[in-house]
């Protein structure tokens, strides 16, 4: 659409985009897992399986490039091109494997390529949301999109394993190829406002210039810089506590059975999805300048969570410790999701459309870089304090107390709701 055309947000356009995102994100995540599993079965090499799965996620750090592209070109067309390209890559893999080429290198290249496409695809979606929904519905729309992303991380490995064992890798590839193609066809019918920008040099130079412009804008706008810092802090302190700490506590410290472990981790994952879907309800009463109150509540919940893994509580039996841990962990995970989406929505509303893709992508990249660092930190902490696992949680309590004070000082002049 051209810049002079009048556009009214339509639920149809948003629904089509979400449906396309479900197919694309689930398809990419499912394929990365299933192809890693295929390599494991083919080579019997566990380290290669883990390495391939990890390497296929590295291109997600290309988000700033995806953001620059999303601001430079028609976002609807980008989604269509990315899904058609994904379908073409999978088709090439089907043909190569059908011809007897089962090279691990070739599979790895395809996995990385799909991950690159996913990294470029997500900023186009995120930057399109404010253009497809009314301003008062933006929190709920962001929640739906984030819920889809969270759900893909939970369901894709499970569904990938089931489809892989039930249908085989060839049929799984055919289904994925068709799904990407269908998603691209659906996205053709989405209408997203677009103002064409003039080219002022070579494409690579323009993209690099746009990325620099995005970083300069983030640094210049104090609230957006604060939001990026907060997103990084949450991903460094709290998110890895559940990704690394929760499995160790449930499996090693509490010695949970397979079913209890699955229930515990499932409840934590579900709470993040629930937080994303209910953010619209909470955001009506949330204010930026009082976000430190949410941080304080999280800090208070971390204290009984630490208590749940003390010698005293563990001595009372399995269920008191397990129940106390989950009663604290579930609302914390939901609260972190709600805060994250609230902050992202506030940034979206303050950012001009021509910079939206870059700014959103920068937030995403910074948060993604912070999370692995936090995972390494908690991994070392829980290894060092294996006999006293409450110490890493108490360390998180201390960190969150400091963060609560910092948030209060940082955001006290940021009045109003998002």
N, C-alpha and C positions, 0 to 999 in steps of 0.2 A: 504494500500500500504506500502511496506517496504522502508527503508531509502535509499537503493541503486538503486531504480528504478527512472528513469528520468520522471519528470512530467512537462507538459506544461499546463498553465492555459487554461481552456476551458469555453466558455460562457455557454455551456450546463450544466456543473456542478454548476455554480453560479445560473443559472436560475432555476434549479431543487431545489436548496437549498432555494432560495427566495420563490418559490411556496410552498414548504413544510412549510416554516416559516409563510407564510400568513395563511395557514390552521391551523397550530398549535396555533399561537398567537391569531388569531381571534377566534378560537374555544374555547380556554381557557378563554379569556375575555368575550366572549358571554355567555358561560356556567356559569361563576361566577355571571354575572348580572342576567341571567334568573332564576337561582336557588335561588338567593336572593329574586327576585320578587315572586317566587313560595312560599317561606317561608312567605313573607309579606301577600300574599293572603290567605295562610293556617292558619296563626296565627293571622293576623291583628295587629301585633306588629311592629310599625315603627322602634323602637330602635333596635329590633333584626335584622331587615332588614339591617339597617346601620351598625350594629356591625359585622354581618356576611360578608358583602361586604368589610369592612375595614380589618377584621381579615384575609380574604383570600388573602390580598395583603401583609401581614407581611412577609411571607416566601421569598419575593423578596430580602430580606436582606441576604439571603443565597447565593447570587451571588459569594462571594469568594470561597465557597465550590465548586460551579459549575465550577468556573475557574480552581481550582486545579484538578478537575476530567477531565476537558476538555484538560488539558496539560498532564495528565497521561494516558489517553486511546484514542482509535481511535474515532475522533470526528464524523465521519460519522456514526459509529456504535452507538454512544451515541444518536444521533438524532433519529435513527431508534428505539432504545430501549425506549426512552422517549415517542415517539408517540404511539408505541404499548402499552406501559404501560398506557398512557392516555386513549386509546381506551378501555383497559381492565377495568380501573376504572369506566368509563362511563357505560360499559356493566354491571358491578356489580350493579351500581345504578339503571339501567333499570330493572334488575331482582328483586332487593329488592323492588322497588316501585311497580313493577308488582305483587309482592306477598303481597302487602298491607302495607309494611313498609315505612311510610312517616315521620320517625323520623327527627326532626330538627338537632339533634346531628349527625346523620348519613350523612345528606346532608352537614353539616358543615365540617365534616371530609373529604368528597370527594372534597369539594371546596378547602380546605387547601392542600390536596394531589395534586390536579391539579396545584395549585399555586406553590408548591414546585417543581414540574416537570418543570414548566415554568421558574422558577428561575435557575434551572440547565441547561435548554435547551439553554437559551439566550447566556451565555458565550461560549458555544460550537459553536454557529453560528458566534458570533463576532470574535472569535479566528480563524475561518476558512476562513474568507473573504480575508485576505492578501495572502492566499495560492491558492485561486480560481480565482483571477483576476491579470492582469498585474499591476505593481507598479504605472504606470501613470494613471490608471483608478480606483485607490483605493478610492479616495474621492467620486467619483460618485457612486461606489458600496456601500460604507458606507451610502451615502445619501439615496439610494434605501431602504436599510435595515431599517434605522431609519424612513423613510417615512411610511414603513409598520407598524412599531411599533406605530407611531403617529396616523396613520389612524385607527388602531385597537381601540385606546382609544376614537375616535370620533364615529366610525361606530358601534362598538360592542354593546353599550347600546341601540342605535336606532334599529339596526337589531335584537338584542335580544328581545326588546319589541314587535316588529312587528311579529317575528316568534312565540314568546310565545303566543301572543293573537290570531294569525291566525291558529296555528297548535297544540298548547298545549304543555305542558312540556314533555310528553312522546315522541311525534314525534320529538321534538327538541333534546332530548337526543339521539334518534336513528340516526338522521342526524349527530350529533356531533361525535358519536361513529364511524360511517362510514367514516367521514372526517379525523379523526385522523388515522384510519387504512390505508386510501388511501395515506395520507401524508407519513406514515412509508414505505409503499411499494415503493413510488416514490424515497424516500431518499436512498433506497438500491442501486440505480443505480448511485449515486453520487460518484465520485472519489476524495478523499482528501488525500494528502501525510501524511504519519504517520510513525514515528520512535518509535519503541517499547522501553520502558524504563524498566530497571531491577527493580524488587521488592527488597526492602531492609528492610522488616519488615511487621508488621501487616498493613492492608489496612488503618484503621482509623489513625494509627500513621503516615503513609506516607502522607495522605491527610493533616493532621495537619502540618506536616513538610513542605509540599509544600506551604501551605498558608503562613506560617512564611517566607519562602523563597521569596514568592511574595511580601509581605510587606517590607522585607529587601531590595529587589531590587528597589522598588518604592522609598524608603527613600534614598538609595544610589545614584540613578541616579537623578541628580538635575533637569533636564528638566522635567522628568516624574513626580517628586514630585510637581514641579510648575504647571504642567498640571492638576494634581489631585486637587490641591488647587483652581485653576481657575474654574474647573468644579463645585466644591462645592460652590464657590462664586456666579457663575451664577445661580445655582439652589437655592441658598438662597435669592438672591436679586431680580432677574428679573423674573424667572419662576413663583414663587408664586404671584407676582404682577398681573399676568394675570389669574392664577388659582383662586385666592381669590379676588383680587382687581377688575378685570374687571367685574365679575358678580355683585358685590356690586354696582359699579358705574353705570352700565347699568340699573340694575333693581331698585335699591333703590334711587340713586342720580338723575339719568335722568328719572326714571319711564318709562322705555321703554315698549312698548307693547310686547306681546308674539312673534310676527313676527319680530319686530325690535331687540329684545333681541337675538332671534335665529340667525338672520342675523349677528349681531355683533360678537357673540361668534363663529359662523361658519367661519367668515372671519379670525378671529384670529387663529383658529385651522388650517384652510386651509393655512394660511401664514407659519406656521411651516412646513407643508408638502411641500409647494412650496420651502421653503428654503432648505429642505433636498434634493429635486430633482434637484435643480439648483446649489448645492454647487460645483459641478465639474467645472462649468463655472467660478465662483468667485475664486476658490482655485488656479487657474493658475496665478493669479496676487496677491495672498496673501503671506505675509511673517510673520513669527513668531514674529520677532523683531518690526513689525509695527502693531501688533494686537491692541495696545492701541488706534489707530486711529478709529477702529471700535467701541471700547468702548466709545470714545469721541462722535462719531456720535449718538450712542444710548443715551448718556447723554443729548445731545442737543435736541433730539426728545422728551425726557421726560419732558422738560420744557413746550412746548406748550400743551403736554398731561395734565399737571397739570393745565394749563390755561383753558382747556376745561371744568373743573368742578368748576371753580370759580363762584361766584355770578353774576359777570358781564356777562360771557358767557351763563350761564343758563338763565339769564334774556332776552337774545336775542331770545330764543325759543329753541325747542328741536333739530332741525336738525343742526344748526351751531355747537352746542356743541358735538353732536353725530359724525358728520363728522370729526371735528378736532381730536376727541379722536381716531377714527379709522384710520385716515390718519397717525397718529403718531404710534399707536399701532401695525398695520400690519407690517410695515418695521422693528420695533423693534423685534417682535416675529420671523420674518424670519432671521434677523441678528443673534440673539441668537442661532438659530439652525445651521446656517452656521459656526459660531465660534466654537460651540461645536463639530461638525463633523470634522472641520479642525484640532482641537487640538487632537481629538481621532485618526485621521489618522496619524498625526505626531508621536504620541506615538506608534502606530502599526508599523510604519516603523523603529523605534528605538529599538523595543523590540524583542529579540530572540524568535523563534517559540515555544521553550519549556517553555517559561514563559508568552506567549501571553495571554492565557486564564486567568491566575491569575491576571495579570496586568489590563486587560480590566475589569475583574469582580470587582477588588478593586475600580477602577474609578467609575463604575456603582453603587456600594454599597455606597461609600462616597457621591456621588451626590444624591442618593435616601434618604440618611439620612439627608442631608442638606435641601431638599425641604420641608418636613413636618415642620421643625423648622421655615423656612421662612413663611409658611402658617399660623402657629400660630401667628408669629409676626405681619403679615399684618392683620390677623383677629382682633387682639387686637387694632392695630393702627386705622383701619377703624371704629371699634366700638367706640373708644375714640374720634375720630375726625369725627364723623358722619355728623356734620353740616359743616365741612370744609375738605372735602375729598381730597383736593389738598395737604394737609400737608403730608400724607403718601407718595404721589408721589414726593414731594419736598425732603422728607427724602431719597427716592431712588436716586434722583438727586445728593444729597450730597455724598451718599455712592458710586455712580458710578464715581463721580469726583475723590474720593480717590482711587478707584480701577483702574481708568485710569492711574493715576500717579504710582501706585504700579506696574501695568502691564508694563509700560514703563521702570521702573527700573529693574524689574525681567527679562524681555525678551530682553533687549537691546543688549546682547551679543549672542543671539540665531539667528545667521544669516541664510539666505537662505529661500527657500520655503520648504514646506513639501515634 
